[in-house]
Amino acid sequence: MSKAELQQLVEQISLNYFQRPFLHQAKINRRMTTTGGRYHLDDHHLEINAHFLVPEYRQALIGIIKHELCHYHLHLLGLGYRHRDASFRTLLAKVGGSRYAPDIGLRRKKAFAYLYLCTNCGLKYPRKRRLNTSRYRCGKCAGKLKLIKKQK
């Protein structure tokens, strides 16, 4: 989907579901991984995750656009546009927008370099940074920690 097609889709959804025109820009952001879209308060443009622009995620894309348009229209009307505001939640439910962006496998896996084991209760502690075992203990039972795996 091109930028012009995205702009047209956002304008069409805005008129169909909100009965208000979308007068700003819809942009494609290729760097997004965990979020589906973003509404910018300063210049009122929308950014949409480029990974959702493929045909198999069409329904998820429409839900994301509805979500961002809820932020957009409520902010321009001077109403509560945040996730916690009642006006946002009621409008989102009314138009059928998605509350969260679906996970499509773009989240980064955390690489743990060290793995510690409690000698008392057996609880495992994966860590990115090295831990001083003479200073720190298990958070569950206060048992001693032992380094069992070091990757390099």
Buried (B, 14 or more C-beta within 10 A) or exposed (E): BEEEEBBEBBBEBBEEBBEEEBEBBBBBBEEBEEBBBBBBEEEBBBBBBBBBBEEEBEEBBBBBBBBBBBBBBBBEEEEBBEEEEEBBBEBBEEBEBBEEBEEBEEEEEEEBEBBBBBEBEEBEBEEEEEEEEEEEBBEEEEBBBEBEEEEE
